[in-house]
Amino acid sequence: MIFAKGIIGGWLIALVAWMVTAAHWTIGQIAVTWLLPATLGNITGGVAIVSLLNCGQVRSGEPETVASRRRSK
C-alpha cells in the first residue's frame, strides 16, 4: 500500500515538474498570440469610443450650468 502511494506521489511530482517547464513556453505563446493583440485592441477601441463620446458632448452645445437653469425659469 505504501509502495503504491509512493509511486503515485513520484508520478505527481514528475508531472508537476513537466507542467512547470511546459508552462513557461505556453504562457509566452498565449501572451503573444492572444493576450497582446486583445489588449492592444481594447486600448485602441476604448480610446476611440471615449474620444467620439467626448467630441459629441462638446459639439452638442453648452453643458447645463446653474446659470442656464436660472435663465430658463
N, C-alpha and C positions, 0 to 999 in steps of 0.2 A: 504494500500500500504506500509506504513512504517512498519507495523507489519510483513508483508510478507518478507520484506527486512531484518528485524531483525532475523527472523527465518533462512533465508538463511545465514546470517552473522554468527550466532551462530553455524550452521551446519558446515560452512567452518572452523571456529576456532577449533571446536571439531575434525574435520578431520585432520587438521594440527597437533594438539596435538597427535593424534593417530599415524600419519605418523612419527613424530619425535621419538616417543617411539619405533615404529617398525623398524625405520632406524638403530638404534643402533645395533640391532641383525642382521639386513640384511647386513649392511656394514661389520660386523665381519665375517659373513658367506661367503660373496663374497671374502673377503681378504684371508680367509683360504682356500677356495675351488678352487678359480680361480686365483686370483692375485699373491699369493705367489708361487705356482708352475710355473706359467708363468714367473715370474721374475727370479726365480732360473734357469729355462730352458734357458732364454735369456742370463743370465750371463754365464752359462756353455757353451752354444753354441758359444757365442761371443768370449770367451777366447780360445776355441778350434780352431775356424776358424782363428782368428788372430795369434795364435801360429803356426798353419800349414802354413799360408802365410809367416810369418816371417822366419820360418825354410826353406821354399822353396827358399826365396830370398837369404838367407845366403848361402845355399848349391849350388845355381846356379853359383856361381863364384864371382869374384871380381866386386864390383859395378863400374860403369863407372866414372872415375875421369878426371880431366883436363889433368893430365899427360898421362893417357892411350889414350886419344883422340889425343894428340900431337904425340904419337908414331905410331898411325895407319895412319897418313897422309903421 
